[in-house]
Amino acid sequence: MKYALMFLQMIPAIITAIKEIEAFLPSSGFGKEKLASIRDSLSKIFKEIDAVWPAIETLVGALVKLANETIWKKKAEPEITE
């Protein structure tokens, strides 16, 4: 339960981090680096980040996907098949 409350309290910080990182580096292809930046930033604020990181990583992925499809209007690159 302790981690559930911490997770909920981090959501606004996560959304802000995603927006700021995307504004700073809007280029595609840097997802891993952007995610690492979010983890590094949050670890400075929330000391117990490791305990909830898998859930945060899933949340970040869902929020970025939603933003890509709505706010930023980015579409996934089509796969090239031969």
ZIBEL-V203475 format. One record per residue. RES is the residue in one small letter. PSI is psi in degrees with one decimal (none if undefined). NEAR is the number of other C-alpha atoms within 12 Angstrom. D_CENTER is the distance of its C-alpha to the mean C-alpha in Angstrom with 1 decimal. Layout:
RES;PSI;NEAR;D_CENTER, RES;PSI;NEAR;D_CENTER
//
This chain:
m;-35.6;8;22.6, k;-41.2;11;21.7, y;-29.8;19;18.2, a;-44.9;17;17.7, l;-43.1;11;18.6, m;-43.0;23;16.3, f;-48.3;28;13.3, l;-36.8;18;14.4, q;-23.9;17;15.0, m;-16.9;30;11.5, i;-48.4;22;10.1, p;-38.5;18;11.4, a;-37.3;25;10.2, i;-45.8;36;6.5, i;-44.2;25;7.5, t;-43.1;19;9.6, a;-43.8;27;7.5, i;-47.2;37;5.5, k;-45.9;23;9.2, e;-42.0;17;10.8, i;-41.4;26;9.3, e;-36.1;26;9.9, a;-38.2;14;13.3, f;-40.2;13;14.1, l;79.8;17;13.4, p;-6.3;17;13.5, s;143.4;14;14.9, s;161.7;19;13.9, g;5.1;13;14.1, f;27.7;15;11.9, g;-43.9;21;8.8, k;-40.8;14;9.7, e;-39.5;17;10.5, k;-42.8;29;7.5, l;-41.8;28;5.6, a;-37.2;20;8.9, s;-40.7;24;9.1, i;-44.8;34;6.4, r;-44.6;31;8.5, d;-44.1;19;11.6, s;-47.2;22;11.2, l;-30.8;31;10.7, s;-22.0;21;13.5, k;-25.9;14;15.8, i;-44.3;16;15.6, f;106.5;23;15.4, k;-25.6;17;17.9, e;31.5;18;17.4, i;-36.4;24;13.7, d;-33.0;18;15.1, a;-28.3;17;16.5, v;3.5;25;13.5, w;-43.6;27;10.9, p;-39.8;15;11.4, a;-38.9;22;10.8, i;-42.9;34;7.6, e;-41.0;28;6.4, t;-43.1;16;8.1, l;-45.5;24;6.8, v;-45.6;34;3.1, g;-44.2;22;5.6, a;-42.1;17;7.9, l;-41.7;25;6.7, v;-41.7;32;6.1, k;-45.8;20;9.4, l;-45.9;19;11.0, a;-41.2;19;10.5, n;-39.9;22;11.8, e;-17.4;14;14.6, t;-66.4;12;15.6, i;-52.8;14;14.8, w;-10.0;20;14.4, k;34.1;12;16.8, k;141.9;17;15.6, k;150.4;16;17.0, a;142.6;14;16.5, e;131.5;9;19.2, p;141.7;7;22.3, e;138.4;7;23.4, i;120.7;5;26.7, t;144.5;4;29.3, e;none;3;32.8
//
